[in-house]
Amino acid sequence: VPVESETYWIEGLVRDAESGEPIKGIRMTVLPGAAAGSTSGVDAMKVAGSPLELYSGKGGEFSGEGTAYQTPELYRLECMDVDGTANGSYEPSFMMVPGSEAADIVVEMTPSTK
């Protein structure tokens, strides 16, 4: 039995948590999901679609279209600095974003102390 799917759009900006400057080259893995009940953190969501991989551009912007098998209620963003020290070094960031805020996400990355 084929599973029906729908598309979703996600966009936003990645910036340095201390300076507010945009950061390019941050990889974001987006997981669309649905609320899983009263738990918190990572377990608060059940996956409702395919992961979407995006990279922030020169001005820190990112956007993309993904596929889900139900309208996403939540998005889990896993943000990683994958270009070495080309743009500075940043700690990984994980965040949950309500589905209603998918078009105006601000990701603040903390500079690495390593």
N, C-alpha and C positions, 0 to 999 in steps of 0.2 A: 504494500500500500504506500504510494508516494506521500511524503509529508509536505504539506503546503508551507511556503515560506514567504517572507516579506522582507523588504529592505528597510534599513534605518540609516540616518545621517548623523554623524558626530563631528563636532569641530570645536576648536578652542585655541589656547595660547599656552606656551610653556615659558616660564620666566624664572630667573634666579630669585630665591626666597629672600635674600639679603639686599640685593641691589635693585631688584625689579626689572632688570634688563632681560630681553628675550634670549632664549637659548635655542640654537639650531642643533640638529643631529641627535635629538633624543628619540629613542624608539619607544613607541607605545603599543602595547598589546591590549586590545579592547575586547572584553568578554561581555556580550549582552546577556541579561538575566532576568529572573523573576524572583520576587521576595520569597524566602524559604521559611518564614515564620518569625519567631521571637528571638532567634539567636542573633549574635552580633559578629562583626568582622567578616572574614572570608566566608564563613559558613552561613551567612545571612542571605546568600544568593544561590539559586540553582541555575546552571547555564541554560540559556534559551536560544542558542545560535552558534555560528562558527566564529572563532577568533578573527579579529581584524588587526593587521599590523600596519602602523603608520609611523612616519618620521616627521619631526618638526622641521620647518623650513628656516630660511635665513632670518626672518622676523619672529621666529618662535611659533609660527602658526602651524596648525595641523587640521586636516579634515579628511573625511572618507566615508564611503558607503559600505555597509556590511549587510549580512543576511542573518535573519533570525526566524525561528519557527513560531514565534508569537511576538506581540508588541513588547519590546524590552521595558521593564519597569525600573531596572537598575543597569548600570554599566560598571564593571570593574576595570580600572585602568592600571596597568603595570608599566611604569615608566623607568627606562634604563638609559644611562649615558653609555653609548656603545662606540663612540669615536675617540676613545682615549682622552688625551689632554688637549685636543684640538680646540675645544670650546671651554676649557676648564674641566674639572672633574666634579661629578655630582653623585650623591647617594641615591640608591634606588628609591622610588616612590610608588606607593600603592594607595589607591583611593577608590571609594564607591561614589558614583554620581547618580542621582535620581534621573529617570528617563526624561522627565520634563525639563531638565537642564542640559541636555545633550548638545545643544547648539551654542552654548556659551560657557565652556569649561575653561577654568584657569588652573593650570598645574604649576605649583611652586616647588622647584627643586632646591634642595639644600646642598651647598658646596661641601665637597668631601674634605675631611681633615687629614686624609692619608697623604 
